Amino acid sequence: MTHRQRICILGATGSVGLSTLDVIARHPERYEVLALTAHQRVDALVELCTRWRPRYAVLGTAADAARARDLLQAAGVTTTVLHGDDALVQMASHPEVDAVMAAIVGAAGLAPCMAAAQAGKRLMLANKEALVVGGRLFMDAVKCGGATLLPIDSEHSAIFQCLPDDPAAWAARIDHIVLTASGGPFRTRDPATLTEVTPEQACAHPNWVMGRKISVDSATMMNKALEVIEARWLFDLEPSRIRVVLHPQSIIHSMVVCRDASVLAQLGTPDMRVPIAVGLAHPQRIESGAERLDFLALGALTFEAPDDARFPGLGLAYAALRGPDGATAVLNAANEVAVAAFLDRRIRFTDIHRVNARTIDSVRPEAGDASSVGALLALDGRARRAAESVVQEVLR
């Protein structure tokens, strides 16, 4: 290696961003942090900049950026602080950036992910929405830009690790893939009681430490629904060849069922630092900091079929994939609005699915809606407005 890899972390103050920095800290000879971004967590980003001394930092607004500059100047830190969506795109495609960790939650990550892909970066994708919203457009950008795309979701990383390095060999090998899901905190709860679920209960995941939005998605299994869409594009598979099974222990992270009936699986403790380390070092392997799997202490590994009554959202992903280009962007936008409304205690847990389903029914993508980032973001805006209207109806 001629120089240390220069890393840009989009969404540095979230759980994936902090885990990425934890792995990087174990290998100072390999990695250098060039840029860190956050949407509005000024104090947390300033603390990271004081520790890591990146050349650049990005926040959402001019006011937050000005406050961060003052705090960093007082601390003697010379990091250049920028703000806004254009600055995110600038950092993701910066000529001195070697690798981008895309850990911004939601559709807001689409534009910088596209920029990194078009610039041919090593792109570590923890932002599943770039594929859920962008789909074909995003994968075309990866191909045309010559980017290296490395999935960071534990399930997609598991599939990636079970496949040959050459994507051209994947189709001949795969019969289907199996995405595992923990089932979240309500796997065994009576569906009739789910109307009483609080945000605190929904965010209490039994296995993984995640942000609030992703934790709620796991509780509804919309997280898995979005991962089905992501897998369709990452591995160029028809939806019928992507299956989901509940695996409460979260030890097998996903499986590839080969044409000869062999099953290849990736196992490990539920720790996001493992797929992050894979993304940072591929094709090499580096220390992640995760605990080793102790097979003698493991006990049983169990599997169950998803319950449609408890997790009705999973079917929406398959329906959206059967729809026109852009349908998955509508589903994602509706879900972001619905989850935010639930976390704000405006709607009930079970209303999340109602908002998603009714928005999908009311917003029909038209020709050209998925032809560019601008068109997709416009469709995203239409879907959000429609979803908010449904939220208002639920409140009445």
C-alpha positions in Angstrom: 0.0 0.0 0.0 1.5 3.3 -1.2 -0.4 5.5 1.2 -3.0 5.2 3.9 -6.5 5.0 2.5 -8.3 8.3 2.9 -11.8 7.8 4.2 -14.9 10.0 4.0 -17.6 8.9 6.5 -21.1 10.1 5.6 -23.1 10.0 8.8 -20.2 9.8 11.2 -22.1 10.3 14.4 -24.5 7.4 13.9 -23.9 3.8 15.1 -22.4 2.7 11.8 -20.2 5.8 11.6 -18.9 5.4 15.1 -18.3 1.7 14.5 -16.3 2.5 11.4 -14.1 4.9 13.4 -13.6 2.2 16.0 -12.3 -0.2 13.3 -10.1 2.5 11.8 -8.6 3.3 15.2 -7.3 -0.2 15.3 -5.3 0.3 12.1 -3.8 3.8 12.0 -1.2 2.6 9.6 -3.8 1.7 7.0 -6.4 4.5 7.2 -6.7 8.3 7.4 -10.0 10.1 8.1 -10.3 12.9 5.5 -13.9 14.0 6.0 -16.7 13.5 8.6 -20.3 14.5 8.2 -23.4 14.8 10.3 -26.8 16.3 9.7 -27.4 18.3 12.9 -25.5 16.7 15.8 -23.0 19.6 16.1 -21.5 18.7 19.5 -21.0 15.1 18.6 -19.3 16.0 15.3 -17.1 18.6 16.9 -16.0 15.9 19.4 -15.1 13.6 16.6 -13.2 16.3 14.7 -11.2 17.1 17.9 -10.3 13.4 18.1 -9.6 12.7 14.5 -8.6 16.0 13.0 -10.2 15.5 9.5 -9.5 18.0 6.8 -13.2 18.6 6.3 -16.5 18.3 8.2 -20.0 18.8 6.9 -23.2 19.7 8.7 -26.8 20.3 7.4 -27.2 24.0 7.9 -25.1 27.2 7.8 -26.0 28.0 11.4 -24.8 24.6 12.6 -21.6 24.9 10.6 -20.9 28.3 12.0 -21.3 27.0 15.5 -19.1 24.1 14.8 -16.4 26.4 13.4 -16.4 28.5 16.6 -16.1 25.4 18.8 -13.3 23.9 16.7 -11.4 27.2 16.6 -11.6 27.5 20.4 -10.2 24.0 20.6 -7.4 24.7 18.2 -8.7 22.4 15.5 -8.2 23.5 11.9 -10.9 21.4 10.2 -12.7 23.2 7.4 -16.5 23.1 8.1 -18.9 23.1 5.2 -22.7 22.7 5.1 -25.6 21.5 2.9 -26.3 18.8 0.3 -23.8 20.1 -2.2 -21.0 19.8 0.4 -22.0 16.1 1.0 -21.7 15.5 -2.8 -18.4 17.4 -2.9 -16.9 15.2 -0.1 -18.2 11.9 -1.5 -16.5 12.7 -4.8 -13.5 14.5 -3.5 -10.4 13.6 -5.6 -8.3 12.8 -2.5 -10.9 10.5 -1.0 -10.2 6.8 -1.6 -13.2 5.2 0.1 -16.6 6.4 1.2 -18.6 5.0 4.1 -22.2 5.8 3.2 -24.0 5.7 6.5 -26.6 8.5 6.1 -30.0 7.1 7.0 -32.8 7.6 4.4 -33.2 9.0 0.9 -30.9 11.9 1.9 -28.0 9.6 1.2 -28.9 9.0 -2.5 -27.1 12.1 -4.0 -23.8 11.7 -2.3 -23.8 7.9 -2.9 -24.4 8.6 -6.6 -21.6 11.1 -6.6 -19.2 8.6 -5.1 -20.3 5.9 -7.6 -19.8 8.2 -10.5 -16.4 9.3 -9.2 -15.3 5.6 -9.1 -14.8 5.5 -5.3 -14.5 2.4 -3.1 -18.1 2.8 -1.8 -19.0 1.0 1.4 -22.8 1.0 1.3 -24.6 1.1 4.7 -27.3 3.4 3.2 -29.7 0.8 1.8 -32.0 3.6 0.6 -29.5 4.5 -2.2 -30.5 1.2 -3.8 -34.1 1.1 -2.6 -34.7 4.6 -4.1 -32.1 4.6 -6.9 -32.1 0.9 -7.9 -31.2 0.6 -11.6 -30.0 4.2 -11.8 -27.6 3.7 -8.9 -26.2 0.4 -10.3 -25.7 2.0 -13.7 -23.7 4.7 -12.0 -21.5 2.2 -10.2 -20.8 0.4 -13.5 -20.2 3.5 -15.5 -18.0 5.1 -12.9 -15.9 2.0 -12.2 -16.7 2.2 -8.5 -16.1 -0.7 -6.2 -19.4 -1.4 -4.3 -19.1 -3.2 -1.0 -22.3 -3.9 1.0 -22.2 -3.1 4.7 -25.6 -4.3 5.9 -24.7 -7.5 7.7 -27.0 -9.6 5.6 -25.7 -8.4 2.2 -22.1 -8.5 3.4 -22.8 -12.1 4.3 -24.0 -12.9 0.8 -21.1 -11.0 -0.7 -18.6 -13.0 1.4 -20.2 -16.3 0.2 -19.8 -15.5 -3.5 -16.8 -15.4 -5.9 -15.0 -12.1 -6.4 -16.2 -11.9 -10.0 -19.9 -10.9 -10.2 -20.1 -12.4 -13.7 -19.9 -15.8 -12.0 -22.7 -15.2 -9.5 -25.7 -16.0 -11.8 -24.3 -19.5 -12.7 -23.8 -20.3 -9.0 -26.9 -19.0 -7.2 -30.2 -20.8 -7.0 -31.5 -18.4 -4.5 -30.4 -16.4 -1.4 -31.8 -16.4 2.1 -31.8 -13.2 4.1 -32.0 -13.9 7.9 -34.0 -11.7 10.2 -33.9 -11.6 14.0 -37.6 -10.9 14.2 -36.9 -7.9 16.4 -38.5 -7.4 19.8 -42.0 -8.5 18.9 -41.3 -11.8 17.2 -43.4 -13.8 19.7 -45.8 -11.0 20.8 -49.5 -11.3 20.2 -50.2 -9.3 17.1 -53.5 -8.0 18.7 -51.4 -6.1 21.3 -49.1 -4.4 18.8 -51.3 -1.2 18.9 -49.9 -0.6 22.4 -46.2 -0.7 21.4 -44.3 2.4 22.5 -41.2 3.9 20.7 -39.0 2.8 23.6 -40.2 -0.8 23.2 -39.8 -0.7 19.4 -36.2 0.6 19.8 -35.1 -2.1 22.3 -33.6 -4.6 19.8 -32.7 -7.9 21.4 -29.4 -8.4 19.4 -28.2 -5.3 17.6 -27.3 -1.8 18.7 -28.8 0.5 16.0 -30.2 4.0 15.5 -33.9 4.7 16.3 -35.2 4.6 12.8 -33.5 1.4 11.9 -34.6 -0.2 15.2 -38.2 0.6 14.4 -37.8 -0.8 10.9 -36.5 -4.0 12.5 -39.5 -4.2 14.8 -41.9 -3.9 11.8 -39.6 -5.9 9.6 -39.6 -3.1 7.1 -35.8 -3.2 7.5 -35.9 -6.7 6.0 -38.4 -5.5 3.3 -35.9 -2.8 2.2 -33.1 -5.4 2.3 -35.0 -7.6 -0.1 -35.1 -4.6 -2.5 -31.4 -3.9 -1.9 -30.5 -7.5 -2.6 -32.4 -7.5 -5.9 -30.1 -4.8 -7.2 -26.8 -5.8 -5.5 -26.9 -9.3 -6.7 -29.0 -8.9 -9.9 -31.6 -11.4 -8.7 -35.3 -11.7 -9.5 -37.4 -11.2 -6.4 -38.6 -14.8 -6.5 -34.9 -15.8 -5.8 -34.7 -13.8 -2.6 -36.2 -15.4 0.5 -36.5 -14.4 4.2 -36.3 -16.6 7.3 -36.4 -15.6 10.9 -33.3 -16.6 12.9 -33.6 -15.1 16.4 -30.0 -15.7 17.4 -28.6 -13.5 14.6 -25.6 -15.8 14.3 -26.1 -16.8 10.6 -26.2 -13.5 8.8 -27.5 -14.8 5.5 -27.0 -17.8 3.1 -26.5 -18.6 -0.5 -28.3 -21.7 -1.8 -26.3 -22.9 -4.8 -27.6 -24.7 -7.9 -26.1 -28.0 -6.6 -28.1 -27.6 -3.4 -25.0 -26.7 -1.3 -25.7 -23.9 1.2 -23.0 -21.4 2.0 -23.5 -19.3 5.1 -21.5 -16.5 6.9 -21.6 -16.7 10.7 -20.4 -14.4 13.4 -21.4 -12.5 16.5 -24.0 -9.7 15.9 -21.5 -6.8 15.6 -21.5 -4.3 12.8 -17.7 -3.9 13.0 -17.3 -7.2 11.2 -19.0 -6.2 7.8 -17.4 -2.8 8.2 -13.9 -4.4 8.5 -14.7 -6.5 5.4 -15.7 -3.4 3.5 -12.6 -1.4 4.6 -10.0 -4.2 3.8 -11.6 -6.3 1.1 -10.1 -8.6 -0.3 -7.9 -8.8 2.8 -9.0 -9.4 6.4 -8.2 -7.2 9.3 -9.0 -7.1 13.1 -12.5 -5.7 13.7 -12.7 -5.7 17.5 -15.7 -8.0 17.5 -15.9 -10.9 19.9 -15.1 -14.3 18.4 -17.9 -16.8 18.0 -17.8 -19.6 20.7 -19.4 -22.6 19.2 -19.3 -24.5 22.5 -21.4 -21.8 24.2 -23.6 -21.2 21.2 -26.5 -23.6 21.9 -29.2 -24.0 19.3 -29.7 -22.1 16.0 -33.4 -21.9 15.2 -35.4 -20.8 12.1 -39.0 -19.7 11.5 -41.2 -18.4 8.7 -42.1 -14.7 9.0 -45.6 -14.2 10.3 -47.7 -12.1 7.8 -50.1 -11.0 10.5 -47.2 -9.7 12.7 -45.1 -8.4 9.8 -47.4 -7.3 7.0 -44.8 -4.9 5.5 -42.6 -7.6 4.1 -45.0 -8.3 1.3 -45.0 -4.6 0.3 -41.4 -4.9 -0.9 -42.2 -7.8 -3.2 -45.2 -5.9 -4.5 -43.2 -2.7 -5.1 -40.5 -4.7 -7.0 -43.2 -6.0 -9.3 -44.4 -2.5 -9.9 -42.9 0.3 -12.2 -39.5 1.8 -11.6 -39.9 4.2 -8.7 -42.4 2.2 -6.7 -39.7 1.2 -4.2 -38.8 4.9 -3.8 -42.5 5.5 -2.9 -42.4 2.7 -0.3 -39.2 4.1 1.3 -40.5 7.6 1.5 -43.8 6.5 3.0 -41.9 4.5 5.6 -39.6 7.3 6.6 -42.6 9.6 7.2 -44.5 6.9 9.1 -41.6 5.9 11.4 -40.9 9.6 12.2 -44.6 10.1 13.1 -44.5 7.0 15.3 -41.3 8.1 17.1 -43.0 11.5 17.6 -46.0 9.6 19.1 -48.3 11.0 16.5 -49.4 7.5 15.3 -49.5 4.0 16.7 -47.0 1.3 15.8 -49.6 -0.6 13.7 -50.4 2.6 11.8 -46.9 2.5 10.2 -48.1 -0.3 7.8 -51.3 1.6 7.1 -49.4 4.7 6.1 -47.1 2.6 3.9 -49.8 0.6 2.2 -52.1 3.5 1.5 -49.2 5.7 0.1 -48.2 2.9 -2.3 -51.8 2.7 -3.5 -52.1 6.5 -4.0 -48.8 7.4 -5.6 -48.2 5.8 -8.9 -44.8 6.4 -10.5 -44.9 7.6 -14.1 -42.5 7.2 -17.0 -39.3 9.2 -16.2 -39.8 9.3 -12.5 -36.8 7.1 -12.0 -34.6 8.5 -14.8 -32.4 10.8 -12.7 -31.5 11.7 -9.1 -33.6 14.9 -9.5 -36.6 12.9 -10.8 -36.3 10.4 -8.0 -36.1 13.1 -5.4 -39.2 14.8 -6.8 -41.0 11.4 -6.7 -39.8 11.1 -3.1 -41.2 14.5 -2.3 -44.6 13.5 -3.8 -44.7 10.3 -1.8 -43.8 12.1 1.5 -46.6 14.6 1.0 -49.0 11.8 0.3 -47.8 9.8 3.4 -48.1 12.9 5.6 -51.7 13.3 4.4 -52.4 9.7 5.4 -50.8 10.4 8.8 -53.2 13.3 9.2 -56.2 11.1 8.3 -55.0 8.5 10.9 -54.8 11.3 13.5 -58.4 12.3 12.7 
